[in-house]
Amino acid sequence: MTQHTYYTAEELSRVLSVSVPTLARWRVKGTGPKYIKRGGRVLYRDDELQAWEERNTRVATRDTN
């Protein structure tokens, strides 16, 4: 079984340089990294964070078509 690192909302907010309320807003909207709730705590798994970052990586800010 693969061992994963889990981040709390507070830890992830520092990693991503966003506020904890922003992470909460993303959870409500479904736009942030996937998360789990364990013992009432929101946790983000390292591989889910990486997948979310890859899905949201952009190479240009405008449409090239």
Backbone bond lengths (Angstrom), bond angles and torsions (degrees), N, CA, C in turn:
res aa  C-N    CA-C-N  psi(-1)  N-CA   C-N-CA  omega(-1)  CA-C   N-CA-C  phi
1 M - - - 1.448 - - 1.535 109.10 -
2 T 1.308 116.20 136.34 1.460 121.70 -178.93 1.521 110.63 -74.57
3 Q 1.308 116.10 135.47 1.461 121.22 175.29 1.525 108.60 -87.82
4 H 1.313 116.30 133.23 1.458 121.53 -179.67 1.517 110.24 -116.96
5 T 1.308 114.54 154.22 1.455 121.62 170.67 1.518 106.99 -96.60
6 Y 1.324 116.33 136.63 1.460 121.60 178.67 1.518 108.83 -114.39
7 Y 1.337 115.53 138.81 1.458 122.16 178.01 1.521 109.41 -111.55
8 T 1.319 116.84 137.64 1.459 120.41 169.80 1.530 107.45 -76.86
9 A 1.323 116.30 168.18 1.469 119.96 177.53 1.528 110.37 -60.25
10 E 1.313 116.63 -38.45 1.465 120.28 179.86 1.528 111.09 -64.24
11 E 1.335 116.26 -44.41 1.467 120.15 179.19 1.525 110.86 -65.08
12 L 1.325 116.16 -44.99 1.460 119.62 -177.91 1.522 111.64 -66.73
13 S 1.321 116.97 -33.39 1.467 118.97 178.06 1.528 110.41 -61.48
14 R 1.325 117.01 -36.49 1.470 120.35 177.12 1.531 111.00 -70.62
15 V 1.330 116.78 -40.83 1.467 120.88 179.95 1.531 110.72 -61.96
16 L 1.331 116.71 -43.62 1.467 121.33 -176.00 1.527 113.69 -91.41
17 S 1.319 116.69 -6.49 1.473 121.88 -177.17 1.526 111.95 58.64
18 V 1.326 115.35 43.98 1.465 122.26 173.33 1.517 107.49 -128.78
19 S 1.317 116.76 163.64 1.461 120.02 -179.09 1.529 111.21 -80.95
20 V 1.319 115.69 159.36 1.466 121.23 175.48 1.533 109.90 -60.09
21 P 1.351 119.73 -42.24 1.473 118.88 176.11 1.535 113.38 -60.57
22 T 1.331 117.66 -31.72 1.469 119.91 175.65 1.517 110.23 -64.48
23 L 1.323 117.62 -43.14 1.467 120.43 176.94 1.524 110.33 -60.68
24 A 1.330 117.23 -41.15 1.467 121.06 178.43 1.526 110.28 -62.46
25 R 1.314 117.01 -42.33 1.468 121.19 178.41 1.522 110.45 -62.60
26 W 1.331 116.85 -42.48 1.461 120.74 177.72 1.524 111.10 -62.18
27 R 1.339 117.60 -37.63 1.470 120.25 178.22 1.522 110.22 -62.77
28 V 1.327 117.20 -44.47 1.466 121.45 -179.87 1.525 110.50 -62.91
29 K 1.334 116.79 -43.18 1.467 121.63 -178.21 1.530 112.78 -78.69
30 G 1.335 116.98 -18.62 1.459 120.55 -176.82 1.519 113.07 77.02
31 T 1.334 116.97 23.50 1.465 120.15 -176.90 1.526 113.95 -102.91
32 G 1.303 117.65 -10.16 1.459 121.06 -177.75 1.517 112.02 -93.23
33 P 1.321 116.09 -172.37 1.464 120.63 177.31 1.528 110.60 -63.19
34 K 1.328 115.92 149.91 1.462 120.23 175.34 1.521 108.64 -62.34
35 Y 1.316 115.84 150.32 1.464 121.03 -177.08 1.518 109.78 -143.24
36 I 1.317 115.18 166.39 1.458 121.24 173.07 1.522 107.74 -127.17
37 K 1.313 115.37 159.73 1.463 120.04 173.34 1.519 106.60 -114.74
38 R 1.302 114.91 125.92 1.458 120.70 -179.71 1.521 107.33 -133.01
39 G 1.313 116.25 117.98 1.455 120.25 -179.65 1.520 112.38 60.99
40 G 1.335 116.91 32.98 1.454 120.96 -179.68 1.518 114.44 81.46
41 R 1.320 117.40 -1.42 1.472 121.80 -179.98 1.521 110.00 -102.18
42 V 1.303 116.02 141.05 1.461 121.88 174.85 1.520 107.80 -86.97
43 L 1.331 116.17 127.97 1.463 121.62 179.72 1.520 109.77 -129.80
44 Y 1.319 114.94 143.56 1.458 122.40 179.26 1.524 108.00 -115.84
45 R 1.325 116.37 127.94 1.459 121.17 -179.11 1.525 110.07 -86.48
46 D 1.315 116.38 142.60 1.466 121.75 -175.91 1.522 113.73 -55.66
47 D 1.332 118.42 -42.42 1.465 119.68 -178.40 1.525 111.87 -70.12
48 E 1.336 117.76 -31.60 1.463 120.88 176.50 1.525 110.45 -69.62
49 L 1.325 116.54 -37.06 1.462 120.67 176.37 1.526 110.07 -62.94
50 Q 1.333 116.67 -45.62 1.460 120.46 179.81 1.529 110.72 -62.35
51 A 1.332 117.87 -43.33 1.465 121.21 179.26 1.526 110.97 -62.69
52 W 1.331 117.03 -41.62 1.468 121.52 178.45 1.526 110.49 -62.94
53 E 1.329 116.47 -43.33 1.465 119.89 178.76 1.524 111.03 -62.13
54 E 1.327 117.33 -41.16 1.464 120.70 179.52 1.523 111.22 -65.45
55 R 1.342 117.36 -40.52 1.467 120.88 178.53 1.522 111.84 -66.04
56 N 1.308 117.37 -26.77 1.457 121.23 -174.84 1.524 114.04 -105.98
57 T 1.318 117.30 10.95 1.461 121.08 177.10 1.526 108.88 -77.30
58 R 1.315 116.12 131.46 1.467 122.15 -179.65 1.526 108.96 -120.35
59 V 1.331 114.96 145.93 1.461 119.20 177.67 1.523 111.76 -105.02
60 A 1.328 117.12 -14.39 1.464 121.00 178.23 1.520 108.67 -147.53
61 T 1.311 116.13 153.66 1.459 119.80 179.94 1.522 112.45 -95.32
62 R 1.320 116.53 -5.62 1.461 118.53 178.57 1.519 109.56 -125.88
63 D 1.312 115.34 159.81 1.459 121.56 178.23 1.526 108.63 -72.06
64 T 1.320 117.52 130.27 1.470 120.89 -177.28 1.521 112.54 -91.60
65 N 1.322 118.99 -0.02 1.483 121.54 179.37 1.497 111.85 -83.80
